[in-house]
Amino acid sequence: MNSLWYFNDVNLFNILCPHKFKKYKKSHEFDAYKKQDYIYFEEDSANKLYLIEKGKVKLGYYTEDGDEVVKSILSKGELFGEKAIFGEEKRNEFAQSVDNTTSICPIGVDTMHDLMRDNQTFTLKIYKFIGFRIKKLERRLQLLLFKDTKTRLLEFLKELCEEYGYECPKTGDHVVKHPYTQKDIASLIGTSRPTLNIILNELKEENVIDFNRKEIRFIH
């Protein structure tokens, strides 16, 4: 698996979107969301799955104290809400648009069951996706349990570089423009925002990175 935090190996949208199947094309529409719009809330009825045509979606939940915990941020080609096909009736997380131009392909559970029953390749892709997601969660849990916070952050930053990075032609530095807040990053690596800020500043003092709100620069 190339990535811990993203499922990049297969663009599921190109494979699974009902728009690709003549039987469903006429009745199929995309839903548009602006930044901070919710696709669904915790406890909403779980009667659909969702594919991301473009944009980014944040999945998370709220603690009893009202604190937001971010589970993942997904991008183009990824599927979410998939537990509905296994009988989940109520959502145990929220899904929120991160971009102003997010476009979502909603798929009813009955439609998904029809597609899975009628197309073996389609079904295998769904199971492959779920298998990758389980492996990703297992790997993330291993990091959270057995690696110190600085190592978790460095691994996460490496993933960010692979996903969003480019090489600055003037300096040779790897530059990453990303959609995360420090709060999001802290939640994803299992630490507090103050601790994250301390480690980021340590890495800056060590001349490993430089950073601002939306950009991280790996010093060449």
VEXDREN-2710 file (C-alpha; in Angstrom, 1 decimal):
% VEXDREN-2710
k/r/px/py/pz
1/MET/0.0/0.0/0.0
2/ASN/1.5/3.3/-1.1
3/SER/-0.3/5.5/1.4
4/LEU/-1.3/5.3/5.0
5/TRP/-3.8/8.2/5.0
6/TYR/-5.3/7.9/1.5
7/PHE/-6.6/5.2/-0.7
8/ASN/-4.8/6.3/-3.9
9/ASP/-4.2/2.9/-5.6
10/VAL/-7.6/2.8/-7.4
11/ASN/-9.8/5.7/-8.5
12/LEU/-13.1/4.1/-7.5
13/PHE/-15.1/6.9/-9.1
14/ASN/-13.9/5.7/-12.5
15/ILE/-15.0/2.2/-11.7
16/LEU/-18.1/2.4/-9.5
17/CYS/-20.0/5.5/-10.4
18/PRO/-23.5/4.5/-11.6
19/HIS/-23.1/7.1/-14.3
20/LYS/-20.9/4.5/-16.0
21/PHE/-23.8/2.0/-16.2
22/LYS/-26.5/2.7/-18.8
23/LYS/-29.3/1.4/-16.6
24/TYR/-28.7/4.2/-14.0
25/LYS/-27.3/7.0/-16.1
26/LYS/-30.5/8.9/-16.8
27/SER/-31.6/9.0/-13.1
28/HIS/-28.2/9.7/-11.7
29/GLU/-27.2/13.2/-10.5
30/PHE/-24.2/14.7/-8.7
31/ASP/-24.5/16.8/-5.5
32/ALA/-22.5/20.0/-5.1
33/TYR/-21.1/21.2/-1.7
34/LYS/-19.3/24.3/-0.5
35/LYS/-16.6/24.4/2.1
36/GLN/-18.0/23.3/5.6
37/ASP/-21.2/22.0/4.1
38/TYR/-22.2/18.7/5.7
39/ILE/-23.0/15.7/3.5
40/TYR/-24.4/13.8/6.6
41/PHE/-24.3/14.1/10.3
42/GLU/-23.9/11.5/13.1
43/GLU/-27.2/9.6/13.7
44/ASP/-28.4/10.3/10.1
45/SER/-30.1/7.4/8.3
46/ALA/-27.4/5.4/6.5
47/ASN/-29.2/4.8/3.2
48/LYS/-26.5/5.9/0.7
49/LEU/-22.9/5.6/-0.2
50/TYR/-20.9/8.4/-1.7
51/LEU/-18.1/8.7/-4.3
52/ILE/-16.1/11.9/-4.6
53/GLU/-16.0/13.2/-8.1
54/LYS/-13.9/16.2/-7.1
55/GLY/-13.0/18.1/-4.0
56/LYS/-12.2/16.8/-0.5
57/VAL/-14.4/15.4/2.3
58/LYS/-13.6/15.2/6.0
59/LEU/-14.9/12.3/8.1
60/GLY/-15.0/12.6/11.9
61/TYR/-17.1/12.6/15.0
62/TYR/-17.6/14.7/18.2
63/THR/-16.7/13.7/21.7
64/GLU/-19.0/14.0/24.7
65/ASP/-17.3/17.3/25.4
66/GLY/-18.1/18.6/21.9
67/ASP/-14.5/18.3/20.6
68/GLU/-14.1/17.4/16.9
69/VAL/-12.1/14.3/16.1
70/VAL/-11.0/14.0/12.4
71/LYS/-10.8/10.4/11.2
72/SER/-9.7/11.1/7.7
73/ILE/-9.8/13.5/4.8
74/LEU/-10.7/11.9/1.5
75/SER/-10.2/13.1/-2.1
76/LYS/-11.2/12.5/-5.7
77/GLY/-12.1/8.9/-6.5
78/GLU/-12.6/7.8/-2.9
79/LEU/-15.7/6.1/-1.4
80/PHE/-17.3/6.8/2.0
81/GLY/-20.4/5.8/3.9
82/GLU/-19.7/2.2/2.7
83/LYS/-20.8/0.6/5.9
84/ALA/-24.4/1.2/4.8
85/ILE/-24.1/-1.8/2.4
86/PHE/-23.4/-4.1/5.4
87/GLY/-26.5/-3.1/7.3
88/GLU/-25.5/0.1/9.2
89/GLU/-28.7/2.0/9.8
90/LYS/-27.4/5.1/11.5
91/ARG/-24.2/7.1/10.8
92/ASN/-21.5/7.0/13.6
93/GLU/-19.6/9.8/12.0
94/PHE/-20.1/13.1/10.1
95/ALA/-19.0/13.9/6.5
96/GLN/-18.2/17.5/5.7
97/SER/-16.9/19.2/2.5
98/VAL/-13.4/20.7/2.9
99/ASP/-13.4/22.5/-0.5
100/ASN/-15.7/25.0/-2.1
101/THR/-16.2/22.9/-5.3
102/THR/-16.8/19.4/-3.9
103/SER/-18.9/17.2/-6.1
104/ILE/-20.3/14.0/-4.8
105/CYS/-21.9/11.0/-6.5
106/PRO/-24.6/9.5/-4.2
107/ILE/-25.4/5.9/-4.6
108/GLY/-28.5/4.3/-2.9
109/VAL/-27.9/1.2/-1.0
110/ASP/-30.4/-0.8/-3.1
111/THR/-28.6/0.5/-6.3
112/MET/-25.2/-0.6/-4.9
113/HIS/-26.6/-4.0/-4.0
114/ASP/-28.0/-4.4/-7.6
115/LEU/-24.6/-3.4/-9.1
116/MET/-22.8/-5.8/-6.8
117/ARG/-25.1/-8.7/-7.6
118/ASP/-25.0/-8.1/-11.4
119/ASN/-21.2/-7.4/-11.7
120/GLN/-18.6/-9.6/-10.2
121/THR/-15.7/-7.3/-11.1
122/PHE/-17.6/-4.4/-9.5
123/THR/-18.1/-6.4/-6.3
124/LEU/-14.4/-7.4/-6.1
125/LYS/-13.4/-3.8/-6.4
126/ILE/-15.6/-2.9/-3.5
127/TYR/-14.1/-5.6/-1.3
128/LYS/-10.6/-4.7/-2.4
129/PHE/-11.3/-1.1/-1.3
130/ILE/-12.7/-2.2/2.1
131/GLY/-9.7/-4.5/2.6
132/PHE/-7.3/-1.6/1.9
133/ARG/-9.2/0.6/4.3
134/ILE/-8.9/-2.0/7.0
135/LYS/-5.2/-2.4/6.4
136/LYS/-4.8/1.4/6.5
137/LEU/-6.6/1.6/9.8
138/GLU/-4.5/-1.2/11.2
139/ARG/-1.3/0.5/10.1
140/ARG/-2.5/3.8/11.6
141/LEU/-3.3/2.1/14.9
142/GLN/0.2/0.5/15.0
143/LEU/1.7/4.0/14.6
144/LEU/-0.5/5.4/17.3
145/LEU/0.3/2.6/19.7
146/PHE/4.0/2.1/19.1
147/LYS/5.6/5.2/17.6
148/ASP/6.3/8.5/19.4
149/THR/4.5/11.7/18.4
150/LYS/7.5/13.1/16.4
151/THR/7.8/9.9/14.4
152/ARG/4.0/9.9/13.7
153/LEU/4.2/13.5/12.5
154/LEU/7.2/12.9/10.3
155/GLU/5.4/9.9/8.6
156/PHE/2.3/12.0/8.2
157/LEU/4.3/14.8/6.6
158/LYS/6.0/12.3/4.3
159/GLU/2.5/11.2/3.1
160/LEU/1.5/14.8/2.6
161/CYS/4.6/15.4/0.5
162/GLU/3.7/12.4/-1.7
163/GLU/0.1/13.6/-2.1
164/TYR/0.5/17.4/-2.5
165/GLY/4.2/18.1/-2.8
166/TYR/6.2/19.5/-5.7
167/GLU/9.8/20.5/-6.0
168/CYS/10.6/24.2/-5.9
169/PRO/12.6/25.0/-9.1
170/LYS/14.6/27.8/-7.4
171/THR/15.6/26.1/-4.1
172/GLY/15.1/22.4/-4.7
173/ASP/12.9/22.3/-1.5
174/HIS/9.9/20.0/-1.5
175/VAL/6.8/22.3/-1.0
176/VAL/3.5/21.0/0.2
177/LYS/0.2/23.0/-0.1
178/HIS/-2.4/21.2/1.8
179/PRO/-6.0/21.6/3.1
180/TYR/-5.4/20.7/6.8
181/THR/-5.6/22.9/9.9
182/GLN/-3.2/22.2/12.7
183/LYS/-6.2/20.9/14.6
184/ASP/-6.9/18.4/11.8
185/ILE/-3.3/17.2/11.7
186/ALA/-3.1/16.8/15.5
187/SER/-6.3/14.7/15.5
188/LEU/-5.1/12.5/12.6
189/ILE/-1.8/11.7/14.4
190/GLY/-3.3/11.3/17.9
191/THR/-1.9/14.3/19.7
192/SER/-2.9/17.7/21.0
193/ARG/-2.6/20.9/19.1
194/PRO/-0.1/22.5/21.6
195/THR/2.1/19.4/21.3
196/LEU/1.9/19.4/17.5
197/ASN/2.9/23.1/17.5
198/ILE/5.9/22.4/19.8
199/ILE/7.1/19.6/17.5
200/LEU/6.6/21.6/14.3
201/ASN/8.7/24.4/15.8
202/GLU/11.4/21.9/16.9
203/LEU/11.6/20.6/13.3
204/LYS/11.8/24.2/12.1
205/GLU/14.6/25.0/14.5
206/GLU/16.4/21.8/13.3
207/ASN/16.1/23.2/9.7
208/VAL/14.0/20.2/8.6
209/ILE/11.0/22.2/7.6
210/ASP/9.6/25.6/7.4
211/PHE/5.8/26.2/7.5
212/ASN/2.9/28.5/7.5
213/ARG/-0.9/27.9/7.7
214/LYS/-1.3/26.3/4.3
215/GLU/2.2/25.4/3.3
216/ILE/5.0/23.2/4.5
217/ARG/8.5/23.4/3.0
218/PHE/11.0/20.6/3.4
219/ILE/14.4/22.2/3.5
220/HIS/16.6/20.7/0.8
END
